[in-house]
Amino acid sequence: MPTSDIIPTQVTNFTWSAFFGLLLTVINGTAVGIWLKTRPVSRKIEVDAHQRLRDDLIGRVDKLERKLDEERAQHEAVVSIMRHRLDNSDQCIEALLLVLDDDDLPPKLKRAVTAIKAMRERQRFDEALEKATIHAANVAAMGDQTST
């Protein structure tokens, strides 16, 4: 076999684009490998952060609900005391009007007692109307909640 048939070839067509293409392929492969290895760890960190945020928010909501319950109980106690005082005052006025409802009173005082009784009757009617309106609004709100 003659040695003259083998012609050594030289690499003369070296291009920088081929070199950079190979370099980018190696870098991308490395980056993808690193990303695949670190993805479960970063996902766990993300899930843990969301869990801590959720736990913190639930704790804050629980605290606010307890505070709201306390304020509501305090408000109901204050309203109950005010209602009791108002009922007592109302009974005193009724007792006074009952004492003043006498035929022997001077006409001017008798007219004043009659006017006060009429005014109190209008107030009772207005209160009953307000209570009915509030009750109707509550019933309507409950109806809206059940339909949605």
BELQUI-V498749 format. One record per helix or strand of 3 or more residues. SS is the DSSP state (H for helix, E for strand). FROM is the first residue (numbers start at 1). TO is the last residue. Records with the same first field share a line. If there is no record, write none. Layout:
BEGIN
SS->FROM-TO ; FROM-TO
END
This chain:
BEGIN
H->3-5 ; 16-100 ; 107-147
END
